[in-house]
Amino acid sequence: MSLQSRKVELERLLLNHAGLWRPQPFKDPKPAWCEVYPALAAEALSVPEAALDARAADTPGLIRWLARHLPELAALLPLTSLPVAPHHTLPAVAPHVHSHVPWRKQAQIEAFTAAIGAPRAPVLEWCAGLGHLGRSLAATWQRPVLSLEIDPALCVRGAALSRGQDQHFLQADALDPASARYLEDRHTVALHACGDLHRRLVIAAGEQRCPALDLAPCCYYRTTLPVYRPLTGGALCLNHDDLRLAVTDTATATPRQRQRSRQAMAWKLAFQVLAGELTGRPYHPLKPVPEAWLATGFEAWCRRLAAREGLHLPAAVAWPALEAEGYARAGRVRRLELVRLAFRRALEVWLVADLALHLEHLGYRVWLSSFCPESVTPRNLLLSARLA
Ligand SMILES: C[S@@+](CC[C@H](N)C(=O)[O-])C[C@H]1O[C@@H](n2cnc3c(N)ncnc32)[C@H](O)[C@@H]1O
């Protein structure tokens, strides 16, 4: 399937079914689609608690379920499945190269390194962090690596870790137009560069005729743009909530993290009940609530949040009943959300296909693949581009 047809077909399905994935049950407890597809809503609401996390994590399963109600959505399965990246055999590196690297990051780096093979030119590592990927590439291929990173402390620590390798750190802002010059004549790699950082990379790489690029994007919503407009045209534009949906997954969450997030959702929904009674408005937008507050207990959490929001609580509140109401609402939200979760990978593949197509239009040979299993990182899409 060509990149162009993948992008166009995903866009058509996403636009035609925006009524299913745009409404957020957290803010809109009865999305309009529940009236249009009552059998789908009833099925969603009847998913047993014991099956809910597994259902939510299984995007292909959710697509197959939706396709039983809307058969044209079955096309999302081939459109969102990408080939597994090649696995090149790598020269062995000394174990100390990977010491200090958390095991999941190390697994990502080994998979990324094996997927891209030997660099074509000296390497530029874009938004390097501690430069773990760059260090691995320098050791594996004995090629010089320049690791660009904005945070001076990370540059200093990364440089200390890289001793003995041909890796140098450059403290610079990737968004500064002056940084584009480092892309010239370098094979550029970027592991988990967030929204504006990977978009800037793709645009600058095309302008500088960067000979080779391997990019695993993440956090598409980290952007100063109020709305994402595709680089290669088309009618689908995404706001921050849409961009967040593209990275809503829990594949690597621990049971404790899942439990905390269920609790946070239930308490926030309970707070919405309180706020609704006090303000008369159906939804009270909340800035992020510090996770540490969860340890204080439900009543103290609500009081603290009410103070922050400038809401005066009534003298008597039936706290246990209110908390129970929050959990009941959260159960409903988590079930209705299954419908929008079916579209998350489609949004992500569409976003990456747009970046890839931009480079293809500039004469690059471009391919998309997945470089590791989702259990290693759900942000496992790899965009590879080479100048002919
Ligand atoms: C998600 S981390 C990824 C780090 C590393 N590539 C990895 O996979 O471990 C993103 C990195 O981008 C850096 N960063 C953020 N804004 C930047 C900018 N404007 N210019 C350069 N680096 C930036 C952050 O400091 C952070 O180290």
The ligand as a MOL file (V3000), in Angstrom:
LIG
                    3D

  0  0  0     0  0            999 V3000
M  V30 BEGIN CTAB
M  V30 COUNTS 27 29 0 0 0
M  V30 BEGIN ATOM
M  V30 1 C 11.3320 12.1850 25.4180 0
M  V30 2 S 12.9840 12.7230 25.6780 0 CHG=1
M  V30 3 C 13.8580 11.5860 24.6550 0
M  V30 4 C 15.2980 11.5030 24.9900 0
M  V30 5 C 16.0680 10.3730 24.2760 0
M  V30 6 N 16.0340 10.5330 22.8490 0
M  V30 7 C 15.5490 9.0280 24.7020 0
M  V30 8 O 14.8710 8.3480 23.9320 0
M  V30 9 O 15.8170 8.6450 25.8510 0 CHG=-1
M  V30 10 C 13.0390 14.2220 24.7570 0
M  V30 11 C 14.3300 15.0020 24.9320 0
M  V30 12 O 14.2200 16.2010 24.1510 0
M  V30 13 C 14.8570 17.2350 24.8560 0
M  V30 14 N 14.3580 18.5260 24.3260 0
M  V30 15 C 13.2040 19.1400 24.6490 0
M  V30 16 N 13.0870 20.3050 23.9770 0
M  V30 17 C 14.2050 20.4000 23.2060 0
M  V30 18 C 14.6660 21.3810 22.2880 0
M  V30 19 N 13.9250 22.4760 22.0230 0
M  V30 20 N 15.8470 21.1860 21.6790 0
M  V30 21 C 16.5910 20.0750 21.9450 0
M  V30 22 N 16.2100 19.1050 22.8160 0
M  V30 23 C 15.0250 19.2740 23.4350 0
M  V30 24 C 14.4890 16.9960 26.2910 0
M  V30 25 O 15.3550 17.6740 27.1750 0
M  V30 26 C 14.5990 15.4680 26.3470 0
M  V30 27 O 15.8950 15.0950 26.7190 0
M  V30 END ATOM
M  V30 BEGIN BOND
M  V30 1 1 1 2
M  V30 2 1 2 3
M  V30 3 1 2 10
M  V30 4 1 3 4
M  V30 5 1 4 5
M  V30 6 1 5 6
M  V30 7 1 5 7
M  V30 8 2 7 8
M  V30 9 1 7 9
M  V30 10 1 10 11
M  V30 11 1 11 12
M  V30 12 1 11 26
M  V30 13 1 12 13
M  V30 14 1 13 14
M  V30 15 1 13 24
M  V30 16 1 14 15
M  V30 17 1 14 23
M  V30 18 2 15 16
M  V30 19 1 16 17
M  V30 20 1 17 18
M  V30 21 2 17 23
M  V30 22 1 18 19
M  V30 23 2 18 20
M  V30 24 1 20 21
M  V30 25 2 21 22
M  V30 26 1 22 23
M  V30 27 1 24 25
M  V30 28 1 24 26
M  V30 29 1 26 27
M  V30 END BOND
M  V30 END CTAB
M  END
